[in-house]
């Protein structure tokens, strides 16, 4: 039986730009087999659209709260999102 695919939109706040956060998210998403994208926002936050099995999305959510070594994540908002036809996971501008 195949696993249901869901999608989530995350928004990480804090010191999440200029610390390798997008590269960190991309590596984690690829490791977890997720598809989607990550980008910096003008507000200083980082936005992530990820889709895949629920367990993998939960794992990604946990890593977003920690971030890479020099990040200082102050919060992560999460909401359901539309499942789209993504292939792979990329950094977008």
N, C-alpha and C positions, 0 to 999 in steps of 0.2 A: 504494500500500500504506500502511495506517495504522500509526502508531507504537504500540508496546505501551505501556500505561500501567502504571507501577509506583508504589508508595507507600513513603515513608520517614518514620521518626520521628527527629527530631534533638533533642539537648539541648545547649544552649550554656551554658558555665560562665564565670565571671569577673564583671567589672562589666558586666552586661547588662540590668540593670533601672534605670529612671530616666534612661536615656540615649537614648531613642527607638528602642530595638532592635526592639520589636514593629512600629512603623510602618515602619521600615526593611525588615524581613522582608516585610511585607505588600506594600510597593511593589515589591520585587524579585520576589516570587512572581507578582504580577499581570503585571509586565513579561515574565516568562518563561512566562506562560500556565499556571501551576500552580493547583491547587485545594487547599483545606485550611484550616488555622487555625494561629494562634500564640497562646501564652499565657505569662504569668508563673507560676512555681511558688513555693511558700512557701519553698523552699530558697534562693531568689535566682537560680536558673537560669531559662532560657527554653526552652520546649518548642515544637517545630514539627512538625506533621503535614502533609506535602506530597505531592501525587500529580500525576503527569504523565509526559511522556517522560523517559527516563533521562538524556539529555543536559541537559535543563532542570534535573533534580534535581541533577546533578553541578555545574552552574553555581550553583545555590542553595547547595549545600554549600560551595563556594569563598567565596561572599560571607558566609556565616555565620561563617567563620573570621576575617574582617576586621571585620564589623559597621559600625555608623555611627561617625561622627567621635569621639565621646566614650566609646565602649565600649572595654573592655579584655578581649577574649575570650581566655580561658586554655585553652579546649579545646572541642571539639564531638564528642559521641558520636553515632553514627548506627547505625540498625538498620532492617531491612525492616519494613514495616507492611502492614496490610490495605488494599486499595483499596476505598474507600467511595464513596457516591453524593454527593459534594460538588459544589456549584455555587459558583464563585468562591473567594476567599481572604479570611478575616476574622480579626479579633482577637477572642479570647474571654477571658472572665474565669475 
